[in-house]
Amino acid sequence: MSTHNEVIRPTAPAGHHRISDVLFRLRALVALVVLVIVFASLSPAFLSSGNLMILVKHVAINAILAVGMTFVILTGGIDLSVGSIAGLAGIVAGGLINTGLVLPAFGVVVYFQVWLVILLAALAGSGVGALNGLLITKFSVAPFIATLGTMYVARGAALLISNGATFPNLLGKAELHNTGFAWLGSGSILLLPVPIWLMAVIGAAGAFLASRTPFGRRIYAIGGNERAAELSGVRVGRVKLLGYVISGFCSAIVGVIIASQLMSAHPATGETFELNAIAAVVLGGTSLMGGRGGVGGSIAGAFVIGVLADGLVLLGVSQFWQIVIKGVVIVVAVLLDQMQKRFSWRERSS
């Protein structure tokens, strides 16, 4: 008579799996709540209306960048050029306001109204994003290399346009009909600063585009399995290119906002912005491998980074330690992403 030994492995209850999965997915919100509680208890000024307004204005910059970066990372790509695009867009806007568009062939200088200046700066950023997309989709350049190259190209173009100098005093002139640029960075609508409204509008539009449109479904499909998406009829190249255009557009808007806030444009604006954007996206639960995540989580991740930076400043923590802590947060975010991936794989195989 033969015997059959069967090894029975204990499995965690289904409820435990669901709770763990929810905590992984909402890790940015959990971290945000914890940070707010900690900093509010350590610094009475943290929850003051003035500090919160400044905090959200700072977060708006990273959040808008993170919206664009989300579309790129969802496809399994990366965009290292967002900071340089922001700097280039700011320089384009500053140059158009201060010196106008010089047309030597016609012997004239054209000045544009502010809304058109902003549009042209946004088009410049979108153009760099399109260049990224073309390099990656048409010439099969790795996203890291392609966007690293355009990072230098965009920064160099900003330096060439301004000759390495700053465009100061972007007030415009009434007789040229190009005044009012300061409103974008310093104006208010219903008592809320314009950058916060821009963050809300771009965030809502990005979330709708990613979750409620065929384009968004194709973005997720490409990130999940590019070959399968292509075989099912998805125009992978076109969708990827549009993702990089969106990232370039968001970066340009950030550059224009910063130039408007400072009322000056400097070609070095936006240095290291790409690191904050990537960190916000990964903290928000978007996988660096693509196919998983969302715009809402990326905005929550931007708030985590903003609250952390603001709280450390209020506590008087050295700027050097702030850099160290930010690096640790990025590493932890990536580790959590890997843990979530392993957890999801175990759940599917159990």
C-alpha positions as CSV (number, residue, x, y, z in Angstrom):
1,M,0.0,0.0,0.0
2,S,1.4,3.4,-1.0
3,T,1.1,6.5,1.0
4,H,0.7,10.0,-0.4
5,N,2.0,12.9,1.6
6,E,0.6,16.3,0.8
7,V,2.1,19.4,2.2
8,I,-0.5,22.0,3.2
9,R,0.9,25.5,3.2
10,P,-0.8,28.0,5.5
11,T,-2.3,30.9,3.7
12,A,-3.2,34.3,5.0
13,P,-6.9,35.1,5.2
14,A,-8.4,36.9,2.2
15,G,-9.2,39.9,4.4
16,H,-5.5,40.2,5.3
17,H,-4.5,40.2,1.6
18,R,-7.1,42.9,0.9
19,I,-5.9,45.1,3.7
20,S,-2.3,44.8,2.7
21,D,-3.1,45.5,-0.9
22,V,-5.0,48.7,0.1
23,L,-2.2,49.9,2.3
24,F,0.3,49.4,-0.5
25,R,-1.9,51.3,-3.0
26,L,-2.7,54.1,-0.6
27,R,0.8,54.4,0.8
28,A,1.2,58.0,-0.3
29,L,-1.9,59.0,1.6
30,V,-0.9,57.1,4.6
31,A,2.5,58.7,4.6
32,L,0.9,62.1,4.1
33,V,-1.4,61.7,7.1
34,V,1.5,60.5,9.3
35,L,3.7,63.4,8.3
36,V,1.0,66.0,8.9
37,I,0.3,64.6,12.3
38,V,4.1,64.5,13.2
39,F,4.9,68.0,12.0
40,A,1.7,69.6,13.4
41,S,2.6,68.2,16.8
42,L,6.3,69.4,16.6
43,S,5.6,72.8,15.1
44,P,2.5,74.9,15.9
45,A,3.2,77.0,12.8
46,F,2.8,74.1,10.5
47,L,-1.0,74.2,10.3
48,S,-1.3,78.0,10.2
49,S,-3.2,79.3,7.2
50,G,-0.2,81.2,5.9
51,N,2.1,78.2,6.0
52,L,-0.4,75.9,4.4
53,M,-1.0,78.3,1.5
54,I,2.8,78.6,0.9
55,L,3.1,74.8,1.2
56,V,0.4,74.1,-1.4
57,K,1.8,76.7,-3.8
58,H,5.2,74.9,-3.6
59,V,3.5,71.5,-4.0
60,A,1.7,72.7,-7.1
61,I,5.0,72.9,-9.0
62,N,5.9,69.3,-8.3
63,A,2.4,68.1,-8.7
64,I,2.0,69.5,-12.2
65,L,5.4,68.0,-13.2
66,A,4.3,64.6,-11.7
67,V,1.1,64.6,-13.8
68,G,3.1,64.7,-17.0
69,M,5.7,62.3,-15.6
70,T,3.0,59.8,-14.7
71,F,2.0,59.3,-18.4
72,V,5.6,58.6,-19.3
73,I,6.3,56.2,-16.5
74,L,3.0,54.3,-17.1
75,T,4.3,53.3,-20.5
76,G,7.5,52.0,-18.9
77,G,9.5,55.1,-19.9
78,I,11.3,57.9,-18.1
79,D,11.7,61.6,-18.7
80,L,14.9,63.3,-17.4
81,S,14.4,66.4,-19.4
82,V,11.5,68.0,-17.5
83,G,13.6,70.4,-15.4
84,S,15.4,71.6,-18.5
85,I,12.2,72.0,-20.4
86,A,10.9,74.2,-17.5
87,G,14.0,76.3,-17.7
88,L,13.7,76.7,-21.5
89,A,10.0,77.6,-21.3
90,G,10.7,80.2,-18.7
91,I,13.4,81.7,-20.9
92,V,11.2,81.7,-24.0
93,A,8.5,83.5,-22.0
94,G,10.9,86.0,-20.5
95,G,12.6,86.7,-23.8
96,L,9.3,87.3,-25.6
97,I,8.2,89.7,-23.0
98,N,11.5,91.7,-22.6
99,T,13.0,91.6,-26.1
100,G,10.2,90.3,-28.3
101,L,10.6,88.1,-31.3
102,V,13.3,89.7,-33.6
103,L,12.8,89.1,-37.3
104,P,16.0,90.4,-38.9
105,A,14.7,89.6,-42.5
106,F,11.9,92.1,-42.0
107,G,13.7,94.5,-39.7
108,V,11.0,94.3,-37.1
109,V,10.5,93.1,-33.5
110,V,7.2,91.5,-32.7
111,Y,5.7,91.6,-29.2
112,F,2.9,89.3,-28.1
113,Q,0.2,89.6,-25.5
114,V,0.8,87.6,-22.4
115,W,-1.7,84.8,-23.2
116,L,0.1,84.2,-26.5
117,V,3.5,84.3,-24.7
118,I,2.3,81.5,-22.4
119,L,1.0,79.6,-25.3
120,L,4.3,79.8,-27.3
121,A,6.3,78.8,-24.2
122,A,3.9,75.8,-23.7
123,L,4.4,74.9,-27.4
124,A,8.2,75.0,-27.0
125,G,8.0,72.6,-24.1
126,S,5.6,70.3,-26.0
127,G,8.0,70.4,-28.9
128,V,10.8,69.1,-26.8
129,G,8.5,66.4,-25.5
130,A,7.6,65.5,-29.1
131,L,11.4,65.2,-29.9
132,N,11.7,62.8,-27.0
133,G,8.9,60.7,-28.3
134,L,10.3,60.6,-31.8
135,L,13.7,59.6,-30.6
136,I,12.2,56.8,-28.6
137,T,9.6,55.5,-31.0
138,K,11.0,56.2,-34.4
139,F,14.7,55.7,-33.7
140,S,14.5,53.2,-30.9
141,V,16.6,55.2,-28.5
142,A,16.3,54.1,-24.9
143,P,14.1,56.6,-22.9
144,F,16.9,57.2,-20.4
145,I,19.4,58.1,-23.1
146,A,17.0,60.1,-25.3
147,T,15.7,62.3,-22.4
148,L,19.2,62.6,-21.0
149,G,20.3,64.0,-24.3
150,T,17.4,66.4,-24.7
151,M,17.9,67.5,-21.1
152,Y,21.3,69.0,-22.2
153,V,19.9,70.2,-25.5
154,A,17.0,72.1,-23.8
155,R,19.3,73.6,-21.1
156,G,21.8,74.6,-23.8
157,A,19.1,76.2,-25.9
158,A,18.0,78.2,-22.8
159,L,21.5,79.4,-22.3
160,L,21.9,80.4,-26.0
161,I,18.6,82.3,-26.0
162,S,19.5,84.3,-23.0
163,N,23.3,84.3,-23.6
164,G,23.6,82.8,-20.1
165,A,21.9,85.8,-18.4
166,T,18.6,86.4,-16.7
167,F,15.6,88.1,-18.2
168,P,14.7,90.5,-15.3
169,N,11.6,92.6,-14.6
170,L,9.1,90.8,-16.7
171,L,6.5,93.6,-16.3
172,G,6.0,94.3,-19.9
173,K,4.9,97.6,-21.3
174,A,1.4,99.0,-21.6
175,E,2.1,100.4,-25.1
176,L,3.2,96.9,-26.2
177,H,0.1,95.3,-24.7
178,N,2.2,92.6,-22.9
179,T,1.6,93.4,-19.3
180,G,0.0,91.2,-16.7
181,F,2.5,88.3,-16.7
182,A,2.7,88.4,-12.8
183,W,-0.9,87.3,-12.5
184,L,-0.1,83.7,-13.4
185,G,2.3,83.2,-10.5
186,S,1.0,85.7,-8.0
187,G,-2.7,86.3,-8.8
188,S,-5.7,84.7,-7.1
189,I,-9.1,83.4,-8.0
190,L,-11.6,83.1,-5.2
191,L,-8.9,83.7,-2.6
192,L,-6.8,80.8,-3.9
193,P,-3.5,81.4,-5.8
194,V,-3.6,80.7,-9.5
195,P,-0.9,78.0,-9.4
196,I,-3.1,76.0,-7.1
197,W,-6.0,76.3,-9.5
198,L,-3.7,75.2,-12.3
199,M,-2.6,72.2,-10.3
200,A,-6.3,71.3,-9.7
201,V,-7.3,71.7,-13.4
202,I,-4.2,69.9,-14.8
203,G,-4.5,67.1,-12.2
204,A,-8.2,66.6,-12.9
205,A,-7.7,66.6,-16.6
206,G,-4.8,64.2,-16.3
207,A,-6.8,61.8,-14.1
208,F,-9.7,61.9,-16.5
209,L,-7.5,61.3,-19.5
210,A,-5.7,58.4,-17.8
211,S,-8.7,56.6,-16.4
212,R,-11.7,57.5,-18.5
213,T,-10.5,57.7,-22.1
214,P,-9.3,55.1,-24.7
215,F,-5.9,56.9,-24.7
216,G,-5.5,56.2,-21.0
217,R,-6.4,52.6,-21.5
218,R,-3.8,52.3,-24.2
219,I,-1.2,53.9,-22.0
220,Y,-1.8,51.2,-19.3
221,A,-1.9,48.5,-22.0
222,I,1.5,49.5,-23.3
223,G,3.0,49.6,-19.8
224,G,1.6,46.2,-18.9
225,N,2.7,44.4,-22.1
226,E,3.9,46.5,-25.0
227,R,4.0,43.6,-27.5
228,A,0.5,42.4,-26.6
229,A,-0.8,46.0,-26.9
230,E,0.8,46.2,-30.4
231,L,-0.7,42.9,-31.5
232,S,-4.2,44.0,-30.3
233,G,-4.0,47.1,-32.6
234,V,-2.7,49.8,-30.3
235,R,-0.6,52.3,-32.1
236,V,2.2,52.1,-29.6
237,G,4.5,54.7,-31.2
238,R,1.8,57.4,-31.4
239,V,0.5,56.8,-27.8
240,K,4.1,56.9,-26.4
241,L,4.8,60.1,-28.3
242,L,1.7,61.8,-26.9
243,G,2.7,60.8,-23.4
244,Y,6.0,62.6,-23.8
245,V,4.3,65.6,-25.3
246,I,2.0,65.8,-22.2
247,S,5.1,65.6,-20.0
248,G,6.7,68.4,-22.0
249,F,3.6,70.6,-21.8
250,C,3.3,70.2,-18.0
251,S,7.0,71.0,-17.6
252,A,6.6,74.2,-19.7
253,I,3.7,75.3,-17.6
254,V,5.8,74.9,-14.5
255,G,8.6,76.9,-16.1
256,V,6.2,79.8,-16.9
257,I,4.7,79.7,-13.4
258,I,8.1,80.0,-11.8
259,A,9.1,82.9,-14.1
260,S,5.9,84.6,-13.3
261,Q,6.4,84.2,-9.5
262,L,9.9,85.5,-9.6
263,M,9.2,88.0,-12.4
264,S,12.4,87.0,-14.0
265,A,13.6,84.0,-16.1
266,H,16.9,82.3,-15.5
267,P,18.3,79.5,-17.7
268,A,19.2,77.4,-14.7
269,T,15.6,77.2,-13.5
270,G,14.4,73.6,-13.0
271,E,17.6,71.9,-12.1
272,T,16.9,68.5,-10.3
273,F,13.2,69.0,-10.9
274,E,13.1,65.6,-12.6
275,L,14.2,63.9,-9.4
276,N,11.3,65.4,-7.5
277,A,8.8,64.5,-10.2
278,I,10.0,60.9,-10.4
279,A,10.0,60.6,-6.6
280,A,6.4,61.9,-6.4
281,V,5.2,59.5,-9.1
282,V,6.9,56.4,-7.5
283,L,5.7,57.5,-4.0
284,G,2.2,57.7,-5.4
285,G,2.2,54.0,-6.4
286,T,3.1,54.1,-10.1
287,S,5.4,51.3,-11.0
288,L,8.7,52.2,-12.7
289,M,8.1,49.2,-14.9
290,G,4.8,50.7,-16.2
291,G,1.2,49.6,-16.4
292,R,0.3,50.3,-12.8
293,G,-0.5,53.6,-10.9
294,G,-2.4,56.8,-11.5
295,V,-2.4,60.6,-11.6
296,G,-4.1,60.9,-8.2
297,G,-1.4,58.9,-6.5
298,S,1.3,61.0,-8.1
299,I,-0.3,64.2,-6.8
300,A,-0.5,62.6,-3.3
301,G,3.2,61.8,-3.7
302,A,4.0,65.4,-4.5
303,F,2.2,66.5,-1.3
304,V,4.3,64.0,0.7
305,I,7.5,65.5,-0.7
306,G,6.2,69.1,-0.1
307,V,5.0,68.4,3.4
308,L,8.3,66.7,4.2
309,A,10.4,69.6,2.9
310,D,8.2,72.3,4.6
311,G,8.2,70.4,7.9
312,L,11.9,70.0,8.0
313,V,12.4,73.7,7.3
314,L,10.1,74.6,10.1
315,L,12.0,72.3,12.4
316,G,15.3,74.0,11.5
317,V,16.8,70.8,10.0
318,S,20.0,71.5,8.0
319,Q,19.5,71.7,4.2
320,F,22.2,69.1,3.8
321,W,20.2,66.6,5.9
322,Q,17.1,67.5,3.9
323,I,18.9,66.3,0.8
324,V,19.9,63.1,2.5
325,I,16.3,62.5,3.8
326,K,14.8,63.1,0.3
327,G,17.2,60.5,-1.1
328,V,16.2,58.0,1.6
329,V,12.5,58.7,0.7
330,I,13.1,57.9,-3.0
331,V,14.9,54.7,-2.2
332,V,12.1,53.6,0.2
333,A,9.5,54.5,-2.4
334,V,11.3,52.2,-4.9
335,L,11.6,49.4,-2.3
336,L,7.9,49.7,-1.6
337,D,7.1,49.5,-5.3
338,Q,9.1,46.2,-5.5
339,M,7.3,44.9,-2.4
340,Q,3.9,45.7,-3.9
341,K,5.0,43.9,-7.2
342,R,6.0,40.8,-5.2
343,F,2.9,40.9,-3.1
344,S,0.7,41.1,-6.2
345,W,2.5,38.2,-7.8
346,R,2.1,36.0,-4.8
347,E,-1.6,36.9,-4.6
348,R,-2.1,35.8,-8.3
349,S,-0.1,32.6,-7.8
350,S,-1.9,31.6,-4.6
